[in-house]
Amino acid sequence: MGTTSPEPTAWSSGQVRQESLEERARRKGVSPIASVHDLSREGIWESDQELDEFLEHVRASRQADLA
């Protein structure tokens, strides 16, 4: 079963502590995004209509935050 909470890490004294985000990322080999181009890839949107609906949702959300 998966969990979203950090995985515990044992200390030498037998206590358990929560693994930091940085430790977890390092262990998994994850690196920070260096460029917006790192996020681009083919096949995210099934159609132009799906992309347009998403962009409209984002615009509407931002407008709602301004009110």
CHARMM-style PDB file with segment names, atoms N, HN, CA, C and O in Angstrom:
ATOM      1  N   MET     1       0.852  -1.172   0.000  1.00  0.00      PROA
ATOM      2  CA  MET     1       0.000   0.000   0.000  1.00  0.00      PROA
ATOM      3  C   MET     1       0.894   1.230   0.000  1.00  0.00      PROA
ATOM      4  O   MET     1       1.857   1.278   0.765  1.00  0.00      PROA
ATOM      5  N   GLY     2       0.609   2.221  -0.830  1.00  0.00      PROA
ATOM      6  HN  GLY     2      -0.174   2.182  -1.451  1.00  0.00      PROA
ATOM      7  CA  GLY     2       1.412   3.427  -0.916  1.00  0.00      PROA
ATOM      8  C   GLY     2       1.023   4.436   0.139  1.00  0.00      PROA
ATOM      9  O   GLY     2      -0.078   4.399   0.689  1.00  0.00      PROA
ATOM     10  N   THR     3       1.954   5.341   0.411  1.00  0.00      PROA
ATOM     11  HN  THR     3       2.848   5.371  -0.035  1.00  0.00      PROA
ATOM     12  CA  THR     3       1.700   6.394   1.377  1.00  0.00      PROA
ATOM     13  C   THR     3       2.345   7.680   0.910  1.00  0.00      PROA
ATOM     14  O   THR     3       3.352   7.648   0.203  1.00  0.00      PROA
ATOM     15  N   THR     4       1.786   8.796   1.287  1.00  0.00      PROA
ATOM     16  HN  THR     4       0.967   8.822   1.861  1.00  0.00      PROA
ATOM     17  CA  THR     4       2.351  10.075   0.898  1.00  0.00      PROA
ATOM     18  C   THR     4       3.237  10.648   1.992  1.00  0.00      PROA
ATOM     19  O   THR     4       3.899  11.663   1.775  1.00  0.00      PROA
ATOM     20  N   SER     5       3.263  10.023   3.158  1.00  0.00      PROA
ATOM     21  HN  SER     5       2.725   9.199   3.334  1.00  0.00      PROA
ATOM     22  CA  SER     5       4.099  10.538   4.231  1.00  0.00      PROA
ATOM     23  C   SER     5       5.541  10.085   4.028  1.00  0.00      PROA
ATOM     24  O   SER     5       5.788   9.028   3.447  1.00  0.00      PROA
ATOM     25  N   PRO     6       6.502  10.893   4.513  1.00  0.00      PROA
ATOM     26  CA  PRO     6       7.908  10.531   4.355  1.00  0.00      PROA
ATOM     27  C   PRO     6       8.202   9.191   5.019  1.00  0.00      PROA
ATOM     28  O   PRO     6       7.569   8.820   6.007  1.00  0.00      PROA
ATOM     29  N   GLU     7       9.158   8.484   4.468  1.00  0.00      PROA
ATOM     30  HN  GLU     7       9.672   8.786   3.665  1.00  0.00      PROA
ATOM     31  CA  GLU     7       9.527   7.199   5.014  1.00  0.00      PROA
ATOM     32  C   GLU     7      10.409   7.399   6.240  1.00  0.00      PROA
ATOM     33  O   GLU     7      11.294   8.254   6.224  1.00  0.00      PROA
ATOM     34  N   PRO     8      10.185   6.628   7.301  1.00  0.00      PROA
ATOM     35  CA  PRO     8      11.021   6.776   8.484  1.00  0.00      PROA
ATOM     36  C   PRO     8      12.433   6.273   8.218  1.00  0.00      PROA
ATOM     37  O   PRO     8      12.639   5.354   7.425  1.00  0.00      PROA
ATOM     38  N   THR     9      13.399   6.884   8.888  1.00  0.00      PROA
ATOM     39  HN  THR     9      13.232   7.630   9.532  1.00  0.00      PROA
ATOM     40  CA  THR     9      14.789   6.475   8.797  1.00  0.00      PROA
ATOM     41  C   THR     9      15.291   6.238  10.211  1.00  0.00      PROA
ATOM     42  O   THR     9      15.070   7.074  11.087  1.00  0.00      PROA
ATOM     43  N   ALA    10      15.961   5.122  10.453  1.00  0.00      PROA
ATOM     44  HN  ALA    10      16.140   4.443   9.741  1.00  0.00      PROA
ATOM     45  CA  ALA    10      16.420   4.789  11.804  1.00  0.00      PROA
ATOM     46  C   ALA    10      17.678   5.567  12.144  1.00  0.00      PROA
ATOM     47  O   ALA    10      18.589   5.678  11.324  1.00  0.00      PROA
ATOM     48  N   TRP    11      17.725   6.108  13.362  1.00  0.00      PROA
ATOM     49  HN  TRP    11      16.984   6.017  14.028  1.00  0.00      PROA
ATOM     50  CA  TRP    11      18.926   6.728  13.906  1.00  0.00      PROA
ATOM     51  C   TRP    11      19.722   5.656  14.619  1.00  0.00      PROA
ATOM     52  O   TRP    11      19.189   4.589  14.926  1.00  0.00      PROA
ATOM     53  N   SER    12      20.968   5.919  14.882  1.00  0.00      PROA
ATOM     54  HN  SER    12      21.400   6.785  14.632  1.00  0.00      PROA
ATOM     55  CA  SER    12      21.806   4.930  15.563  1.00  0.00      PROA
ATOM     56  C   SER    12      21.305   4.649  16.975  1.00  0.00      PROA
ATOM     57  O   SER    12      21.571   3.572  17.510  1.00  0.00      PROA
ATOM     58  N   SER    13      20.584   5.590  17.598  1.00  0.00      PROA
ATOM     59  HN  SER    13      20.368   6.465  17.165  1.00  0.00      PROA
ATOM     60  CA  SER    13      20.079   5.395  18.953  1.00  0.00      PROA
ATOM     61  C   SER    13      18.800   4.556  18.974  1.00  0.00      PROA
ATOM     62  O   SER    13      18.264   4.275  20.046  1.00  0.00      PROA
ATOM     63  N   GLY    14      18.314   4.159  17.816  1.00  0.00      PROA
ATOM     64  HN  GLY    14      18.749   4.388  16.945  1.00  0.00      PROA
ATOM     65  CA  GLY    14      17.104   3.368  17.749  1.00  0.00      PROA
ATOM     66  C   GLY    14      15.857   4.196  17.542  1.00  0.00      PROA
ATOM     67  O   GLY    14      14.777   3.645  17.330  1.00  0.00      PROA
ATOM     68  N   GLN    15      15.986   5.517  17.600  1.00  0.00      PROA
ATOM     69  HN  GLN    15      16.863   5.965  17.772  1.00  0.00      PROA
ATOM     70  CA  GLN    15      14.846   6.390  17.341  1.00  0.00      PROA
ATOM     71  C   GLN    15      14.568   6.412  15.848  1.00  0.00      PROA
ATOM     72  O   GLN    15      15.447   6.117  15.038  1.00  0.00      PROA
ATOM     73  N   VAL    16      13.344   6.761  15.493  1.00  0.00      PROA
ATOM     74  HN  VAL    16      12.630   7.000  16.152  1.00  0.00      PROA
ATOM     75  CA  VAL    16      12.966   6.855  14.093  1.00  0.00      PROA
ATOM     76  C   VAL    16      12.667   8.317  13.791  1.00  0.00      PROA
ATOM     77  O   VAL    16      11.969   8.978  14.560  1.00  0.00      PROA
ATOM     78  N   ARG    17      13.187   8.827  12.680  1.00  0.00      PROA
ATOM     79  HN  ARG    17      13.754   8.290  12.055  1.00  0.00      PROA
ATOM     80  CA  ARG    17      12.922  10.201  12.261  1.00  0.00      PROA
ATOM     81  C   ARG    17      12.363  10.179  10.853  1.00  0.00      PROA
ATOM     82  O   ARG    17      12.516   9.195  10.129  1.00  0.00      PROA
ATOM     83  N   GLN    18      11.713  11.268  10.468  1.00  0.00      PROA
ATOM     84  HN  GLN    18      11.588  12.067  11.057  1.00  0.00      PROA
ATOM     85  CA  GLN    18      11.157  11.378   9.123  1.00  0.00      PROA
ATOM     86  C   GLN    18      12.248  11.823   8.169  1.00  0.00      PROA
ATOM     87  O   GLN    18      13.020  12.730   8.478  1.00  0.00      PROA
ATOM     88  N   GLU    19      12.312  11.190   7.019  1.00  0.00      PROA
ATOM     89  HN  GLU    19      11.684  10.453   6.767  1.00  0.00      PROA
ATOM     90  CA  GLU    19      13.281  11.533   5.984  1.00  0.00      PROA
ATOM     91  C   GLU    19      12.879  12.872   5.362  1.00  0.00      PROA
ATOM     92  O   GLU    19      11.714  13.073   5.018  1.00  0.00      PROA
ATOM     93  N   SER    20      13.846  13.790   5.218  1.00  0.00      PROA
ATOM     94  HN  SER    20      14.792  13.627   5.497  1.00  0.00      PROA
ATOM     95  CA  SER    20      13.531  15.096   4.630  1.00  0.00      PROA
ATOM     96  C   SER    20      13.260  14.951   3.137  1.00  0.00      PROA
ATOM     97  O   SER    20      13.615  13.949   2.516  1.00  0.00      PROA
ATOM     98  N   LEU    21      12.625  15.974   2.579  1.00  0.00      PROA
ATOM     99  HN  LEU    21      12.336  16.788   3.083  1.00  0.00      PROA
ATOM    100  CA  LEU    21      12.330  15.989   1.154  1.00  0.00      PROA
ATOM    101  C   LEU    21      13.629  15.904   0.348  1.00  0.00      PROA
ATOM    102  O   LEU    21      13.706  15.174  -0.640  1.00  0.00      PROA
ATOM    103  N   GLU    22      14.645  16.654   0.776  1.00  0.00      PROA
ATOM    104  HN  GLU    22      14.582  17.247   1.579  1.00  0.00      PROA
ATOM    105  CA  GLU    22      15.932  16.646   0.075  1.00  0.00      PROA
ATOM    106  C   GLU    22      16.581  15.259   0.116  1.00  0.00      PROA
ATOM    107  O   GLU    22      17.125  14.795  -0.886  1.00  0.00      PROA
ATOM    108  N   GLU    23      16.519  14.601   1.283  1.00  0.00      PROA
ATOM    109  HN  GLU    23      16.076  14.978   2.096  1.00  0.00      PROA
ATOM    110  CA  GLU    23      17.072  13.250   1.404  1.00  0.00      PROA
ATOM    111  C   GLU    23      16.332  12.260   0.503  1.00  0.00      PROA
ATOM    112  O   GLU    23      16.940  11.413  -0.152  1.00  0.00      PROA
ATOM    113  N   ARG    24      15.029  12.388   0.490  1.00  0.00      PROA
ATOM    114  HN  ARG    24      14.535  13.075   1.022  1.00  0.00      PROA
ATOM    115  CA  ARG    24      14.216  11.481  -0.327  1.00  0.00      PROA
ATOM    116  C   ARG    24      14.503  11.677  -1.812  1.00  0.00      PROA
ATOM    117  O   ARG    24      14.640  10.704  -2.555  1.00  0.00      PROA
ATOM    118  N   ALA    25      14.593  12.936  -2.245  1.00  0.00      PROA
ATOM    119  HN  ALA    25      14.482  13.726  -1.642  1.00  0.00      PROA
ATOM    120  CA  ALA    25      14.887  13.226  -3.652  1.00  0.00      PROA
ATOM    121  C   ALA    25      16.262  12.693  -4.029  1.00  0.00      PROA
ATOM    122  O   ALA    25      16.422  12.094  -5.092  1.00  0.00      PROA
ATOM    123  N   ARG    26      17.252  12.903  -3.173  1.00  0.00      PROA
ATOM    124  HN  ARG    26      17.122  13.389  -2.309  1.00  0.00      PROA
ATOM    125  CA  ARG    26      18.615  12.419  -3.436  1.00  0.00      PROA
ATOM    126  C   ARG    26      18.616  10.883  -3.558  1.00  0.00      PROA
ATOM    127  O   ARG    26      19.242  10.326  -4.460  1.00  0.00      PROA
ATOM    128  N   ARG    27      17.909  10.212  -2.641  1.00  0.00      PROA
ATOM    129  HN  ARG    27      17.400  10.664  -1.908  1.00  0.00      PROA
ATOM    130  CA  ARG    27      17.862   8.746  -2.657  1.00  0.00      PROA
ATOM    131  C   ARG    27      17.211   8.224  -3.934  1.00  0.00      PROA
ATOM    132  O   ARG    27      17.613   7.187  -4.462  1.00  0.00      PROA
ATOM    133  N   LYS    28      16.205   8.942  -4.428  1.00  0.00      PROA
ATOM    134  HN  LYS    28      15.878   9.784  -3.999  1.00  0.00      PROA
ATOM    135  CA  LYS    28      15.497   8.503  -5.632  1.00  0.00      PROA
ATOM    136  C   LYS    28      16.148   8.993  -6.915  1.00  0.00      PROA
ATOM    137  O   LYS    28      15.708   8.641  -8.009  1.00  0.00      PROA
ATOM    138  N   GLY    29      17.207   9.815  -6.787  1.00  0.00      PROA
ATOM    139  HN  GLY    29      17.564  10.101  -5.898  1.00  0.00      PROA
ATOM    140  CA  GLY    29      17.902  10.303  -7.978  1.00  0.00      PROA
ATOM    141  C   GLY    29      17.159  11.407  -8.702  1.00  0.00      PROA
ATOM    142  O   GLY    29      17.348  11.598  -9.903  1.00  0.00      PROA
ATOM    143  N   VAL    30      16.314  12.137  -7.985  1.00  0.00      PROA
ATOM    144  HN  VAL    30      16.161  11.982  -7.009  1.00  0.00      PROA
ATOM    145  CA  VAL    30      15.537  13.225  -8.572  1.00  0.00      PROA
ATOM    146  C   VAL    30      16.348  14.509  -8.491  1.00  0.00      PROA
ATOM    147  O   VAL    30      16.970  14.800  -7.469  1.00  0.00      PROA
ATOM    148  N   SER    31      16.337  15.271  -9.574  1.00  0.00      PROA
ATOM    149  HN  SER    31      15.832  15.034 -10.404  1.00  0.00      PROA
ATOM    150  CA  SER    31      17.057  16.543  -9.576  1.00  0.00      PROA
ATOM    151  C   SER    31      16.084  17.686  -9.853  1.00  0.00      PROA
ATOM    152  O   SER    31      15.017  17.470 -10.428  1.00  0.00      PROA
ATOM    153  N   PRO    32      16.453  18.911  -9.444  1.00  0.00      PROA
ATOM    154  CA  PRO    32      15.567  20.056  -9.685  1.00  0.00      PROA
ATOM    155  C   PRO    32      15.391  20.320 -11.175  1.00  0.00      PROA
ATOM    156  O   PRO    32      16.245  19.962 -11.986  1.00  0.00      PROA
ATOM    157  N   ILE    33      14.284  20.945 -11.524  1.00  0.00      PROA
ATOM    158  HN  ILE    33      13.590  21.237 -10.866  1.00  0.00      PROA
ATOM    159  CA  ILE    33      14.025  21.332 -12.912  1.00  0.00      PROA
ATOM    160  C   ILE    33      14.914  22.517 -13.240  1.00  0.00      PROA
ATOM    161  O   ILE    33      14.875  23.531 -12.544  1.00  0.00      PROA
ATOM    162  N   ALA    34      15.703  22.404 -14.277  1.00  0.00      PROA
ATOM    163  HN  ALA    34      15.735  21.580 -14.842  1.00  0.00      PROA
ATOM    164  CA  ALA    34      16.624  23.471 -14.673  1.00  0.00      PROA
ATOM    165  C   ALA    34      15.989  24.419 -15.676  1.00  0.00      PROA
ATOM    166  O   ALA    34      16.385  25.581 -15.772  1.00  0.00      PROA
ATOM    167  N   SER    35      15.005  23.931 -16.426  1.00  0.00      PROA
ATOM    168  HN  SER    35      14.684  22.987 -16.348  1.00  0.00      PROA
ATOM    169  CA  SER    35      14.399  24.727 -17.481  1.00  0.00      PROA
ATOM    170  C   SER    35      12.961  24.279 -17.698  1.00  0.00      PROA
ATOM    171  O   SER    35      12.611  23.129 -17.435  1.00  0.00      PROA
ATOM    172  N   VAL    36      12.140  25.193 -18.177  1.00  0.00      PROA
ATOM    173  HN  VAL    36      12.425  26.128 -18.390  1.00  0.00      PROA
ATOM    174  CA  VAL    36      10.760  24.846 -18.510  1.00  0.00      PROA
ATOM    175  C   VAL    36      10.730  23.761 -19.587  1.00  0.00      PROA
ATOM    176  O   VAL    36       9.765  23.001 -19.671  1.00  0.00      PROA
ATOM    177  N   HSD    37      11.753  23.686 -20.391  1.00  0.00      PROA
ATOM    178  HN  HSD    37      12.537  24.303 -20.323  1.00  0.00      PROA
ATOM    179  CA  HSD    37      11.813  22.668 -21.442  1.00  0.00      PROA
ATOM    180  C   HSD    37      11.913  21.254 -20.863  1.00  0.00      PROA
ATOM    181  O   HSD    37      11.577  20.280 -21.537  1.00  0.00      PROA
ATOM    182  N   ASP    38      12.375  21.144 -19.612  1.00  0.00      PROA
ATOM    183  HN  ASP    38      12.648  21.935 -19.064  1.00  0.00      PROA
ATOM    184  CA  ASP    38      12.418  19.836 -18.947  1.00  0.00      PROA
ATOM    185  C   ASP    38      11.015  19.270 -18.761  1.00  0.00      PROA
ATOM    186  O   ASP    38      10.852  18.056 -18.633  1.00  0.00      PROA
ATOM    187  N   LEU    39      10.005  20.131 -18.744  1.00  0.00      PROA
ATOM    188  HN  LEU    39      10.138  21.117 -18.847  1.00  0.00      PROA
ATOM    189  CA  LEU    39       8.632  19.701 -18.513  1.00  0.00      PROA
ATOM    190  C   LEU    39       7.881  19.325 -19.780  1.00  0.00      PROA
ATOM    191  O   LEU    39       6.822  18.702 -19.712  1.00  0.00      PROA
ATOM    192  N   SER    40       8.414  19.696 -20.924  1.00  0.00      PROA
ATOM    193  HN  SER    40       9.275  20.202 -20.979  1.00  0.00      PROA
ATOM    194  CA  SER    40       7.692  19.453 -22.171  1.00  0.00      PROA
ATOM    195  C   SER    40       7.907  18.029 -22.663  1.00  0.00      PROA
ATOM    196  O   SER    40       9.010  17.485 -22.596  1.00  0.00      PROA
ATOM    197  N   ARG    41       6.838  17.451 -23.152  1.00  0.00      PROA
ATOM    198  HN  ARG    41       5.942  17.893 -23.206  1.00  0.00      PROA
ATOM    199  CA  ARG    41       6.921  16.124 -23.759  1.00  0.00      PROA
ATOM    200  C   ARG    41       5.680  15.894 -24.607  1.00  0.00      PROA
ATOM    201  O   ARG    41       4.646  16.526 -24.390  1.00  0.00      PROA
ATOM    202  N   GLU    42       5.782  15.020 -25.539  1.00  0.00      PROA
ATOM    203  HN  GLU    42       6.622  14.507 -25.715  1.00  0.00      PROA
ATOM    204  CA  GLU    42       4.672  14.686 -26.441  1.00  0.00      PROA
ATOM    205  C   GLU    42       3.628  13.844 -25.712  1.00  0.00      PROA
ATOM    206  O   GLU    42       3.952  13.088 -24.795  1.00  0.00      PROA
ATOM    207  N   GLY    43       2.375  13.984 -26.131  1.00  0.00      PROA
ATOM    208  HN  GLY    43       2.112  14.597 -26.876  1.00  0.00      PROA
ATOM    209  CA  GLY    43       1.325  13.091 -25.657  1.00  0.00      PROA
ATOM    210  C   GLY    43       0.663  13.475 -24.353  1.00  0.00      PROA
ATOM    211  O   GLY    43      -0.095  12.674 -23.806  1.00  0.00      PROA
ATOM    212  N   ILE    44       0.912  14.666 -23.828  1.00  0.00      PROA
ATOM    213  HN  ILE    44       1.527  15.317 -24.273  1.00  0.00      PROA
ATOM    214  CA  ILE    44       0.256  15.046 -22.581  1.00  0.00      PROA
ATOM    215  C   ILE    44      -1.232  15.278 -22.823  1.00  0.00      PROA
ATOM    216  O   ILE    44      -2.066  14.835 -22.033  1.00  0.00      PROA
ATOM    217  N   TRP    45      -1.564  15.964 -23.902  1.00  0.00      PROA
ATOM    218  HN  TRP    45      -0.886  16.324 -24.544  1.00  0.00      PROA
ATOM    219  CA  TRP    45      -2.961  16.256 -24.235  1.00  0.00      PROA
ATOM    220  C   TRP    45      -3.399  15.360 -25.376  1.00  0.00      PROA
ATOM    221  O   TRP    45      -2.689  15.214 -26.371  1.00  0.00      PROA
ATOM    222  N   GLU    46      -4.563  14.765 -25.229  1.00  0.00      PROA
ATOM    223  HN  GLU    46      -5.139  14.883 -24.421  1.00  0.00      PROA
ATOM    224  CA  GLU    46      -5.078  13.872 -26.271  1.00  0.00      PROA
ATOM    225  C   GLU    46      -5.571  14.632 -27.486  1.00  0.00      PROA
ATOM    226  O   GLU    46      -5.606  14.091 -28.592  1.00  0.00      PROA
ATOM    227  N   SER    47      -5.959  15.902 -27.283  1.00  0.00      PROA
ATOM    228  HN  SER    47      -5.931  16.342 -26.385  1.00  0.00      PROA
ATOM    229  CA  SER    47      -6.460  16.705 -28.395  1.00  0.00      PROA
ATOM    230  C   SER    47      -6.253  18.187 -28.091  1.00  0.00      PROA
ATOM    231  O   SER    47      -5.994  18.569 -26.950  1.00  0.00      PROA
ATOM    232  N   ASP    48      -6.372  19.012 -29.128  1.00  0.00      PROA
ATOM    233  HN  ASP    48      -6.583  18.702 -30.055  1.00  0.00      PROA
ATOM    234  CA  ASP    48      -6.296  20.456 -28.933  1.00  0.00      PROA
ATOM    235  C   ASP    48      -7.461  20.933 -28.065  1.00  0.00      PROA
ATOM    236  O   ASP    48      -7.309  21.880 -27.292  1.00  0.00      PROA
ATOM    237  N   GLN    49      -8.602  20.295 -28.185  1.00  0.00      PROA
ATOM    238  HN  GLN    49      -8.726  19.527 -28.812  1.00  0.00      PROA
ATOM    239  CA  GLN    49      -9.775  20.660 -27.386  1.00  0.00      PROA
ATOM    240  C   GLN    49      -9.490  20.428 -25.895  1.00  0.00      PROA
ATOM    241  O   GLN    49      -9.842  21.259 -25.058  1.00  0.00      PROA
ATOM    242  N   GLU    50      -8.863  19.313 -25.574  1.00  0.00      PROA
ATOM    243  HN  GLU    50      -8.577  18.638 -26.254  1.00  0.00      PROA
ATOM    244  CA  GLU    50      -8.534  19.027 -24.180  1.00  0.00      PROA
ATOM    245  C   GLU    50      -7.585  20.090 -23.624  1.00  0.00      PROA
ATOM    246  O   GLU    50      -7.767  20.547 -22.496  1.00  0.00      PROA
ATOM    247  N   LEU    51      -6.579  20.488 -24.400  1.00  0.00      PROA
ATOM    248  HN  LEU    51      -6.432  20.117 -25.317  1.00  0.00      PROA
ATOM    249  CA  LEU    51      -5.656  21.544 -23.994  1.00  0.00      PROA
ATOM    250  C   LEU    51      -6.411  22.861 -23.798  1.00  0.00      PROA
ATOM    251  O   LEU    51      -6.202  23.550 -22.799  1.00  0.00      PROA
ATOM    252  N   ASP    52      -7.279  23.213 -24.734  1.00  0.00      PROA
ATOM    253  HN  ASP    52      -7.449  22.654 -25.545  1.00  0.00      PROA
ATOM    254  CA  ASP    52      -8.058  24.447 -24.627  1.00  0.00      PROA
ATOM    255  C   ASP    52      -8.925  24.457 -23.373  1.00  0.00      PROA
ATOM    256  O   ASP    52      -9.039  25.489 -22.713  1.00  0.00      PROA
ATOM    257  N   GLU    53      -9.537  23.326 -23.036  1.00  0.00      PROA
ATOM    258  HN  GLU    53      -9.445  22.488 -23.572  1.00  0.00      PROA
ATOM    259  CA  GLU    53     -10.365  23.231 -21.834  1.00  0.00      PROA
ATOM    260  C   GLU    53      -9.520  23.434 -20.580  1.00  0.00      PROA
ATOM    261  O   GLU    53      -9.952  24.101 -19.640  1.00  0.00      PROA
ATOM    262  N   PHE    54      -8.337  22.871 -20.567  1.00  0.00      PROA
ATOM    263  HN  PHE    54      -7.987  22.329 -21.331  1.00  0.00      PROA
ATOM    264  CA  PHE    54      -7.442  23.051 -19.432  1.00  0.00      PROA
ATOM    265  C   PHE    54      -7.041  24.520 -19.284  1.00  0.00      PROA
ATOM    266  O   PHE    54      -7.082  25.068 -18.182  1.00  0.00      PROA
ATOM    267  N   LEU    55      -6.655  25.155 -20.389  1.00  0.00      PROA
ATOM    268  HN  LEU    55      -6.622  24.710 -21.284  1.00  0.00      PROA
ATOM    269  CA  LEU    55      -6.243  26.557 -20.341  1.00  0.00      PROA
ATOM    270  C   LEU    55      -7.392  27.455 -19.891  1.00  0.00      PROA
ATOM    271  O   LEU    55      -7.173  28.412 -19.149  1.00  0.00      PROA
ATOM    272  N   GLU    56      -8.605  27.158 -20.330  1.00  0.00      PROA
ATOM    273  HN  GLU    56      -8.783  26.380 -20.933  1.00  0.00      PROA
ATOM    274  CA  GLU    56      -9.763  27.931 -19.894  1.00  0.00      PROA
ATOM    275  C   GLU    56      -9.991  27.754 -18.394  1.00  0.00      PROA
ATOM    276  O   GLU    56     -10.327  28.713 -17.699  1.00  0.00      PROA
ATOM    277  N   HSD    57      -9.813  26.551 -17.902  1.00  0.00      PROA
ATOM    278  HN  HSD    57      -9.540  25.772 -18.466  1.00  0.00      PROA
ATOM    279  CA  HSD    57      -9.942  26.293 -16.467  1.00  0.00      PROA
ATOM    280  C   HSD    57      -8.910  27.113 -15.682  1.00  0.00      PROA
ATOM    281  O   HSD    57      -9.241  27.709 -14.657  1.00  0.00      PROA
ATOM    282  N   VAL    58      -7.682  27.143 -16.153  1.00  0.00      PROA
ATOM    283  HN  VAL    58      -7.413  26.659 -16.986  1.00  0.00      PROA
ATOM    284  CA  VAL    58      -6.630  27.914 -15.480  1.00  0.00      PROA
ATOM    285  C   VAL    58      -6.979  29.401 -15.496  1.00  0.00      PROA
ATOM    286  O   VAL    58      -6.863  30.077 -14.473  1.00  0.00      PROA
ATOM    287  N   ARG    59      -7.404  29.912 -16.648  1.00  0.00      PROA
ATOM    288  HN  ARG    59      -7.497  29.363 -17.479  1.00  0.00      PROA
ATOM    289  CA  ARG    59      -7.794  31.335 -16.743  1.00  0.00      PROA
ATOM    290  C   ARG    59      -8.932  31.663 -15.764  1.00  0.00      PROA
ATOM    291  O   ARG    59      -8.884  32.672 -15.060  1.00  0.00      PROA
ATOM    292  N   ALA    60      -9.944  30.804 -15.732  1.00  0.00      PROA
ATOM    293  HN  ALA    60      -9.982  29.985 -16.304  1.00  0.00      PROA
ATOM    294  CA  ALA    60     -11.086  31.034 -14.845  1.00  0.00      PROA
ATOM    295  C   ALA    60     -10.653  30.987 -13.379  1.00  0.00      PROA
ATOM    296  O   ALA    60     -11.119  31.797 -12.578  1.00  0.00      PROA
ATOM    297  N   SER    61      -9.790  30.076 -13.022  1.00  0.00      PROA
ATOM    298  HN  SER    61      -9.411  29.417 -13.672  1.00  0.00      PROA
ATOM    299  CA  SER    61      -9.291  29.984 -11.646  1.00  0.00      PROA
ATOM    300  C   SER    61      -8.526  31.232 -11.251  1.00  0.00      PROA
ATOM    301  O   SER    61      -8.685  31.742 -10.142  1.00  0.00      PROA
ATOM    302  N   ARG    62      -7.703  31.718 -12.152  1.00  0.00      PROA
ATOM    303  HN  ARG    62      -7.573  31.303 -13.053  1.00  0.00      PROA
ATOM    304  CA  ARG    62      -6.930  32.936 -11.857  1.00  0.00      PROA
ATOM    305  C   ARG    62      -7.841  34.146 -11.737  1.00  0.00      PROA
ATOM    306  O   ARG    62      -7.614  34.999 -10.879  1.00  0.00      PROA
ATOM    307  N   GLN    63      -8.851  34.241 -12.566  1.00  0.00      PROA
ATOM    308  HN  GLN    63      -9.035  33.549 -13.264  1.00  0.00      PROA
ATOM    309  CA  GLN    63      -9.793  35.352 -12.487  1.00  0.00      PROA
ATOM    310  C   GLN    63     -10.579  35.295 -11.170  1.00  0.00      PROA
ATOM    311  O   GLN    63     -10.845  36.333 -10.564  1.00  0.00      PROA
ATOM    312  N   ALA    64     -10.946  34.102 -10.732  1.00  0.00      PROA
ATOM    313  HN  ALA    64     -10.730  33.259 -11.224  1.00  0.00      PROA
ATOM    314  CA  ALA    64     -11.673  33.950  -9.489  1.00  0.00      PROA
ATOM    315  C   ALA    64     -10.826  34.407  -8.310  1.00  0.00      PROA
ATOM    316  O   ALA    64     -11.358  34.965  -7.351  1.00  0.00      PROA
ATOM    317  N   ASP    65      -9.518  34.181  -8.366  1.00  0.00      PROA
ATOM    318  HN  ASP    65      -9.086  33.728  -9.146  1.00  0.00      PROA
ATOM    319  CA  ASP    65      -8.634  34.592  -7.293  1.00  0.00      PROA
ATOM    320  C   ASP    65      -8.488  36.108  -7.226  1.00  0.00      PROA
ATOM    321  O   ASP    65      -8.138  36.645  -6.175  1.00  0.00      PROA
ATOM    322  N   LEU    66      -8.752  36.808  -8.335  1.00  0.00      PROA
ATOM    323  HN  LEU    66      -9.036  36.371  -9.188  1.00  0.00      PROA
ATOM    324  CA  LEU    66      -8.635  38.262  -8.354  1.00  0.00      PROA
ATOM    325  C   LEU    66      -9.859  38.957  -7.766  1.00  0.00      PROA
ATOM    326  O   LEU    66      -9.789  40.114  -7.350  1.00  0.00      PROA
ATOM    327  N   ALA    67     -10.974  38.242  -7.737  1.00  0.00      PROA
ATOM    328  HN  ALA    67     -11.030  37.303  -8.075  1.00  0.00      PROA
ATOM    329  CA  ALA    67     -12.230  38.852  -7.268  1.00  0.00      PROA
ATOM    330  C   ALA    67     -12.269  39.007  -5.773  1.00  0.00      PROA
ATOM    331  OT1 ALA    67     -13.256  39.502  -5.230  1.00  0.00      PROA
TER     332      ALA     67
END
